[in-house]
Amino acid sequence: MSNVFAINFRREAYRREQAKTRRRAARLGLWVLYFGALGVVLGLYGLNLVSLSARLRLVERQIALLEQRPAGGQWRPGTAVTGQLDRYVRDPRQWRDRLARLPQVLPDNAQLKALEFNPDNVSGATDVKLVITGEMHGGTGGTRVDEVIAFVTRLARDSVFTAGYRNVRSLGTRAASDGGTEFTVECR
């Protein structure tokens, strides 16, 4: 007898066993995925708990230190702190005065494009700058750059505008597409 005519009577049983193995592997994969995701979520909750408890201990220590101070003891700020506080308290009034004064100092042939306070986004700095961007059209004589320089000079000499700023200078000029002159002034 030759092997050509050999019939495998166990093929159906083999296929059933393979399907059963695949189903078992898929179920196992789903359980591993479920418990893995659950483990990640619980792990994140655990990390949050550790972080929160560390922060709570820090706040409790601060409260304990504050409670240990004598009842009549008060915090006395130094001169540097009071100088900064005074500057911040006066600042809104200065801004109102500055913004009211700016149209009076600005030439008739000029228009503002932008006012940027603290464009570098520096926090806690004592030297915060103001950047004024605008454009001048036409002129009353002289070159356009001379008009920008005259405007910067008027700003630098204006007592309302220079309150709180030591330096007022031009950062540059350039020709605009519509024939005007764009300017940038920095108050620091």
C-alpha positions in Angstrom: 0.0 0.0 0.0 1.3 3.5 -0.9 1.1 6.7 1.0 -0.7 8.5 -1.7 -4.0 7.1 -0.7 -3.5 7.6 3.0 -6.6 9.3 4.6 -6.3 11.3 7.8 -9.4 10.5 9.8 -8.3 12.8 12.6 -8.3 16.0 10.6 -11.7 17.1 11.9 -10.6 16.5 15.5 -7.4 18.4 14.7 -9.4 21.4 13.4 -11.7 21.4 16.5 -8.6 21.3 18.7 -7.1 24.3 16.9 -10.3 26.3 17.2 -10.6 25.5 20.8 -6.9 26.6 21.4 -7.5 29.9 19.5 -10.6 30.7 21.6 -8.7 29.9 24.8 -5.8 32.2 23.6 -8.2 35.0 22.7 -9.9 34.7 26.1 -6.5 34.7 27.9 -5.5 37.8 25.8 -8.6 39.6 26.8 -8.2 38.9 30.5 -4.5 40.0 30.3 -5.6 43.2 28.6 -8.4 43.8 31.1 -6.2 43.3 34.1 -3.3 45.2 32.6 -5.5 48.2 32.0 -6.9 47.9 35.5 -3.3 47.7 36.9 -2.3 50.9 35.0 -5.4 52.8 36.3 -4.8 51.6 39.9 -1.1 52.4 39.6 -2.0 56.0 38.5 -4.4 56.3 41.4 -1.6 55.1 43.7 0.9 57.7 42.3 -1.7 60.4 42.8 -2.3 59.2 46.4 1.5 59.4 47.1 1.8 62.9 45.6 -1.3 64.1 47.4 -0.1 62.7 50.8 3.3 64.3 50.3 1.7 67.7 49.6 -0.6 67.2 52.6 2.3 66.5 54.9 4.0 69.7 53.6 0.9 71.8 54.3 0.5 70.3 57.8 4.1 71.2 58.6 3.6 74.7 57.4 0.4 75.0 59.6 2.3 73.6 62.6 5.0 76.2 62.1 2.5 79.0 61.9 0.7 77.8 65.0 4.0 77.8 66.9 4.4 81.5 66.4 3.4 83.8 69.2 -0.1 85.2 69.0 1.1 88.8 68.9 3.9 88.1 66.4 3.4 89.7 63.0 5.3 89.5 59.8 7.4 92.6 59.1 8.3 92.9 55.4 11.7 94.3 54.4 12.2 97.5 52.4 12.7 95.7 49.2 9.3 93.9 49.5 7.5 97.1 50.5 9.0 98.9 47.5 7.7 96.3 45.2 4.3 96.3 46.8 4.1 100.1 46.5 5.0 99.8 42.8 2.3 97.3 42.2 -0.3 99.3 44.1 0.5 102.4 42.2 0.7 100.6 38.8 -3.0 100.8 37.8 -3.2 104.5 38.3 0.0 105.0 36.3 -1.4 102.9 33.5 -4.5 105.0 33.4 -2.4 108.2 33.2 -0.1 106.7 30.6 -2.9 105.6 28.3 -4.6 108.9 28.6 -1.4 110.7 27.9 -0.3 108.6 24.9 -2.8 110.2 22.3 -1.5 113.7 23.4 2.1 112.7 22.8 1.4 110.7 19.6 1.8 112.8 16.4 -1.3 113.4 14.2 0.1 111.4 11.3 0.8 108.3 13.5 -1.4 105.4 14.5 -0.7 102.7 17.0 -0.8 99.0 16.0 0.0 97.4 19.4 0.9 98.0 23.0 2.6 95.1 24.7 3.2 95.0 28.4 5.8 92.4 29.4 6.1 90.8 25.9 8.8 88.4 27.2 6.3 87.1 29.9 8.9 87.5 32.7 7.3 86.9 36.1 8.5 88.6 39.2 10.9 90.8 37.4 11.4 94.4 38.6 12.3 95.6 35.1 9.2 94.9 33.0 9.1 96.5 29.6 6.4 98.1 27.5 6.7 97.9 23.7 4.8 100.3 21.5 4.4 99.5 17.8 2.9 101.9 15.3 3.0 103.5 11.9 3.5 107.0 10.6 2.1 108.3 7.3 3.1 111.4 5.4 4.9 114.1 7.3 5.1 117.7 8.3 8.6 118.1 6.9 11.8 116.2 7.4 12.3 112.5 6.9 10.1 109.9 8.4 12.9 108.6 10.6 13.3 112.1 12.1 9.6 112.1 13.0 10.0 108.8 14.8 13.0 110.1 16.7 11.0 113.2 17.6 8.2 111.0 18.9 10.6 108.9 21.0 12.2 112.0 22.4 8.8 113.4 23.4 8.0 110.1 25.1 11.3 110.1 26.9 10.8 113.7 28.2 7.2 113.1 29.3 7.1 112.8 33.0 3.8 110.8 33.0 5.2 108.2 30.6 8.6 107.8 32.1 7.3 107.3 35.6 8.6 103.8 36.4 10.8 103.5 33.3 14.4 104.5 33.2 15.0 104.1 29.5 12.7 104.9 26.5 14.3 104.0 23.1 13.5 103.2 19.5 14.0 99.5 18.6 13.9 100.3 14.9 12.0 101.6 12.0 11.2 100.2 8.6 9.3 101.2 5.5 5.7 99.9 5.4 4.1 98.5 2.2 1.7 101.4 2.0 4.4 104.1 2.0 4.4 104.7 5.8 7.1 104.0 8.3 6.6 101.3 11.0 8.3 102.0 14.3 8.8 100.1 17.5 9.5 101.9 20.8 10.6 100.1 24.0 10.1 101.6 27.5 12.1 99.7 30.1 
